[in-house]
Amino acid sequence: MKKMHIEILTAVGSVAFLIVIIMVSKLTLPMPGYGFSTALLLYVIIMSIVGLKLAEMPEKK
């Protein structure tokens, strides 16, 4: 796969993942403010790791 395709799939997947973790936090945690904050923090951490891995990946032609 080309790096561009992986970046597009990662972007789409990350948005779907964010929606899922927000839904899970709303359904399971009693205080919605903390659930959203936790979901957002988890999303930022995971996307930072993915972004660093994509930056290390060489471009294939």
N, CA, C and O atoms as a GROMACS GRO file, in nm:
protein
  244
    1MET      N    1   0.083  -0.118   0.000
    1MET     CA    2   0.000   0.000   0.000
    1MET      C    3   0.087   0.125   0.000
    1MET      O    4   0.193   0.128   0.062
    2LYS      N    5   0.042   0.224  -0.068
    2LYS     CA    6   0.114   0.350  -0.067
    2LYS      C    7   0.086   0.423   0.065
    2LYS      O    8  -0.015   0.401   0.130
    3LYS      N    9   0.180   0.509   0.100
    3LYS     CA   10   0.169   0.584   0.224
    3LYS      C   11   0.043   0.671   0.224
    3LYS      O   12  -0.022   0.686   0.328
    4MET      N   13   0.009   0.728   0.110
    4MET     CA   14  -0.110   0.813   0.102
    4MET      C   15  -0.237   0.735   0.134
    4MET      O   16  -0.325   0.786   0.203
    5HIS      N   17  -0.248   0.611   0.084
    5HIS     CA   18  -0.364   0.529   0.112
    5HIS      C   19  -0.373   0.495   0.260
    5HIS      O   20  -0.481   0.495   0.319
    6ILE      N   21  -0.260   0.466   0.320
    6ILE     CA   22  -0.257   0.436   0.463
    6ILE      C   23  -0.298   0.559   0.544
    6ILE      O   24  -0.369   0.546   0.644
    7GLU      N   25  -0.254   0.676   0.503
    7GLU     CA   26  -0.292   0.800   0.573
    7GLU      C   27  -0.442   0.825   0.564
    7GLU      O   28  -0.504   0.866   0.662
    8ILE      N   29  -0.500   0.801   0.448
    8ILE     CA   30  -0.644   0.822   0.430
    8ILE      C   31  -0.723   0.722   0.515
    8ILE      O   32  -0.818   0.760   0.583
    9LEU      N   33  -0.684   0.596   0.510
    9LEU     CA   34  -0.752   0.494   0.591
    9LEU      C   35  -0.738   0.523   0.739
    9LEU      O   36  -0.832   0.502   0.816
   10THR      N   37  -0.622   0.569   0.781
   10THR     CA   38  -0.601   0.603   0.922
   10THR      C   39  -0.689   0.720   0.964
   10THR      O   40  -0.744   0.719   1.074
   11ALA      N   41  -0.702   0.819   0.878
   11ALA     CA   42  -0.787   0.934   0.911
   11ALA      C   43  -0.933   0.894   0.925
   11ALA      O   44  -1.000   0.935   1.020
   12VAL      N   45  -0.983   0.815   0.832
   12VAL     CA   46  -1.122   0.770   0.838
   12VAL      C   47  -1.144   0.678   0.958
   12VAL      O   48  -1.243   0.691   1.030
   13GLY      N   49  -1.050   0.588   0.979
   13GLY     CA   50  -1.061   0.497   1.094
   13GLY      C   51  -1.053   0.569   1.227
   13GLY      O   52  -1.120   0.530   1.323
   14SER      N   53  -0.973   0.674   1.233
   14SER     CA   54  -0.960   0.746   1.359
   14SER      C   55  -1.088   0.821   1.394
   14SER      O   56  -1.124   0.829   1.511
   15VAL      N   57  -1.155   0.875   1.296
   15VAL     CA   58  -1.282   0.943   1.322
   15VAL      C   59  -1.387   0.842   1.368
   15VAL      O   60  -1.464   0.869   1.461
   16ALA      N   61  -1.391   0.726   1.304
   16ALA     CA   62  -1.485   0.622   1.346
   16ALA      C   63  -1.452   0.575   1.488
   16ALA      O   64  -1.542   0.552   1.568
   17PHE      N   65  -1.323   0.562   1.518
   17PHE     CA   66  -1.281   0.521   1.652
   17PHE      C   67  -1.321   0.625   1.756
   17PHE      O   68  -1.366   0.589   1.865
   18LEU      N   69  -1.305   0.754   1.724
   18LEU     CA   70  -1.344   0.860   1.816
   18LEU      C   71  -1.494   0.854   1.845
   18LEU      O   72  -1.535   0.870   1.960
   19ILE      N   73  -1.574   0.833   1.742
   19ILE     CA   74  -1.719   0.823   1.762
   19ILE      C   75  -1.753   0.705   1.851
   19ILE      O   76  -1.839   0.716   1.939
   20VAL      N   77  -1.687   0.593   1.829
   20VAL     CA   78  -1.714   0.473   1.910
   20VAL      C   79  -1.675   0.496   2.056
   20VAL      O   80  -1.752   0.462   2.146
   21ILE      N   81  -1.558   0.552   2.081
   21ILE     CA   82  -1.519   0.568   2.222
   21ILE      C   83  -1.603   0.675   2.292
   21ILE      O   84  -1.622   0.667   2.414
   22ILE      N   85  -1.651   0.774   2.219
   22ILE     CA   86  -1.742   0.870   2.281
   22ILE      C   87  -1.875   0.803   2.316
   22ILE      O   88  -1.930   0.826   2.423
   23MET      N   89  -1.925   0.719   2.226
   23MET     CA   90  -2.050   0.648   2.254
   23MET      C   91  -2.035   0.554   2.373
   23MET      O   92  -2.122   0.548   2.459
   24VAL      N   93  -1.924   0.483   2.378
   24VAL     CA   94  -1.900   0.390   2.489
   24VAL      C   95  -1.889   0.467   2.620
   24VAL      O   96  -1.943   0.424   2.722
   25SER      N   97  -1.821   0.581   2.618
   25SER     CA   98  -1.807   0.657   2.742
   25SER      C   99  -1.941   0.715   2.787
   25SER      O  100  -1.967   0.722   2.907
   26LYS      N  101  -2.026   0.755   2.694
   26LYS     CA  102  -2.158   0.807   2.731
   26LYS      C  103  -2.247   0.698   2.790
   26LYS      O  104  -2.328   0.725   2.879
   27LEU      N  105  -2.231   0.576   2.740
   27LEU     CA  106  -2.316   0.466   2.787
   27LEU      C  107  -2.268   0.405   2.918
   27LEU      O  108  -2.349   0.354   2.995
   28THR      N  109  -2.138   0.409   2.943
   28THR     CA  110  -2.085   0.336   3.059
   28THR      C  111  -2.050   0.425   3.178
   28THR      O  112  -2.066   0.382   3.292
   29LEU      N  113  -2.004   0.545   3.155
   29LEU     CA  114  -1.960   0.629   3.266
   29LEU      C  115  -2.074   0.716   3.316
   29LEU      O  116  -2.148   0.773   3.236
   30PRO      N  117  -2.090   0.727   3.449
   30PRO     CA  118  -2.201   0.804   3.504
   30PRO      C  119  -2.186   0.956   3.486
   30PRO      O  120  -2.286   1.026   3.476
   31MET      N  121  -2.063   1.006   3.482
   31MET     CA  122  -2.041   1.150   3.466
   31MET      C  123  -1.995   1.176   3.323
   31MET      O  124  -1.880   1.147   3.289
   32PRO      N  125  -2.083   1.232   3.237
   32PRO     CA  126  -2.050   1.245   3.095
   32PRO      C  127  -1.932   1.337   3.066
   32PRO      O  128  -1.865   1.318   2.965
   33GLY      N  129  -1.906   1.435   3.149
   33GLY     CA  130  -1.794   1.527   3.125
   33GLY      C  131  -1.660   1.456   3.130
   33GLY      O  132  -1.572   1.480   3.046
   34TYR      N  133  -1.645   1.368   3.230
   34TYR     CA  134  -1.520   1.294   3.241
   34TYR      C  135  -1.506   1.191   3.130
   34TYR      O  136  -1.395   1.165   3.084
   35GLY      N  137  -1.615   1.133   3.089
   35GLY     CA  138  -1.610   1.033   2.982
   35GLY      C  139  -1.565   1.093   2.850
   35GLY      O  140  -1.484   1.034   2.779
   36PHE      N  141  -1.618   1.210   2.818
   36PHE     CA  142  -1.578   1.275   2.694
   36PHE      C  143  -1.431   1.316   2.700
   36PHE      O  144  -1.358   1.301   2.602
   37SER      N  145  -1.389   1.368   2.814
   37SER     CA  146  -1.249   1.409   2.829
   37SER      C  147  -1.155   1.290   2.818
   37SER      O  148  -1.050   1.299   2.754
   38THR      N  149  -1.193   1.179   2.878
   38THR     CA  150  -1.112   1.058   2.870
   38THR      C  151  -1.106   1.006   2.727
   38THR      O  152  -1.000   0.966   2.680
   39ALA      N  153  -1.220   1.006   2.657
   39ALA     CA  154  -1.223   0.960   2.519
   39ALA      C  155  -1.137   1.048   2.430
   39ALA      O  156  -1.065   0.999   2.343
   40LEU      N  157  -1.144   1.178   2.452
   40LEU     CA  158  -1.065   1.271   2.372
   40LEU      C  159  -0.916   1.255   2.400
   40LEU      O  160  -0.835   1.260   2.307
   41LEU      N  161  -0.879   1.237   2.526
   41LEU     CA  162  -0.739   1.216   2.562
   41LEU      C  163  -0.686   1.087   2.500
   41LEU      O  164  -0.574   1.084   2.447
   42LEU      N  165  -0.764   0.980   2.506
   42LEU     CA  166  -0.724   0.853   2.446
   42LEU      C  167  -0.706   0.868   2.296
   42LEU      O  168  -0.611   0.814   2.238
   43TYR      N  169  -0.797   0.940   2.232
   43TYR     CA  170  -0.789   0.964   2.088
   43TYR      C  171  -0.661   1.040   2.052
   43TYR      O  172  -0.592   1.005   1.956
   44VAL      N  173  -0.630   1.144   2.127
   44VAL     CA  174  -0.511   1.225   2.098
   44VAL      C  175  -0.384   1.141   2.116
   44VAL      O  176  -0.292   1.151   2.034
   45ILE      N  177  -0.378   1.061   2.219
   45ILE     CA  178  -0.260   0.978   2.242
   45ILE      C  179  -0.242   0.877   2.128
   45ILE      O  180  -0.132   0.861   2.076
   46ILE      N  181  -0.350   0.809   2.091
   46ILE     CA  182  -0.341   0.707   1.985
   46ILE      C  183  -0.305   0.772   1.851
   46ILE      O  184  -0.221   0.718   1.778
   47MET      N  185  -0.366   0.885   1.819
   47MET     CA  186  -0.336   0.950   1.691
   47MET      C  187  -0.194   1.006   1.689
   47MET      O  188  -0.132   1.012   1.582
   48SER      N  189  -0.141   1.046   1.802
   48SER     CA  190  -0.003   1.092   1.808
   48SER      C  191   0.093   0.977   1.778
   48SER      O  192   0.190   0.994   1.703
   49ILE      N  193   0.066   0.862   1.835
   49ILE     CA  194   0.150   0.745   1.810
   49ILE      C  195   0.142   0.704   1.663
   49ILE      O  196   0.244   0.674   1.601
   50VAL      N  197   0.021   0.702   1.608
   50VAL     CA  198   0.003   0.666   1.467
   50VAL      C  199   0.074   0.766   1.376
   50VAL      O  200   0.138   0.727   1.278
   51GLY      N  201   0.064   0.894   1.409
   51GLY     CA  202   0.130   0.997   1.328
   51GLY      C  203   0.280   0.983   1.330
   51GLY      O  204   0.346   1.001   1.228
   52LEU      N  205   0.337   0.950   1.446
   52LEU     CA  206   0.481   0.930   1.454
   52LEU      C  207   0.524   0.808   1.373
   52LEU      O  208   0.628   0.811   1.307
   53LYS      N  209   0.446   0.702   1.378
   53LYS     CA  210   0.479   0.582   1.299
   53LYS      C  211   0.468   0.611   1.149
   53LYS      O  212   0.550   0.563   1.071
   54LEU      N  213   0.368   0.689   1.108
   54LEU     CA  214   0.355   0.724   0.966
   54LEU      C  215   0.470   0.813   0.920
   54LEU      O  216   0.514   0.804   0.806
   55ALA      N  217   0.518   0.899   1.008
   55ALA     CA  218   0.629   0.986   0.972
   55ALA      C  219   0.758   0.907   0.951
   55ALA      O  220   0.842   0.944   0.869
   56GLU      N  221   0.774   0.798   1.025
   56GLU     CA  222   0.892   0.714   1.011
   56GLU      C  223   0.887   0.624   0.887
   56GLU      O  224   0.990   0.576   0.840
   57MET      N  225   0.767   0.604   0.836
   57MET     CA  226   0.748   0.512   0.724
   57MET      C  227   0.802   0.573   0.594
   57MET      O  228   0.772   0.688   0.562
   58PRO      N  229   0.882   0.497   0.519
   58PRO     CA  230   0.933   0.552   0.392
   58PRO      C  231   0.825   0.557   0.286
   58PRO      O  232   0.731   0.478   0.288
   59GLU      N  233   0.839   0.649   0.194
   59GLU     CA  234   0.744   0.664   0.083
   59GLU      C  235   0.774   0.559  -0.023
   59GLU      O  236   0.887   0.550  -0.072
   60LYS      N  237   0.673   0.478  -0.061
   60LYS     CA  238   0.689   0.378  -0.166
   60LYS      C  239   0.631   0.435  -0.295
   60LYS      O  240   0.527   0.501  -0.294
   61LYS      N  241   0.697   0.409  -0.404
   61LYS     CA  242   0.650   0.462  -0.534
   61LYS      C  243   0.588   0.355  -0.617
   61LYS      O  244   0.543   0.382  -0.729
   0.00000   0.00000   0.00000
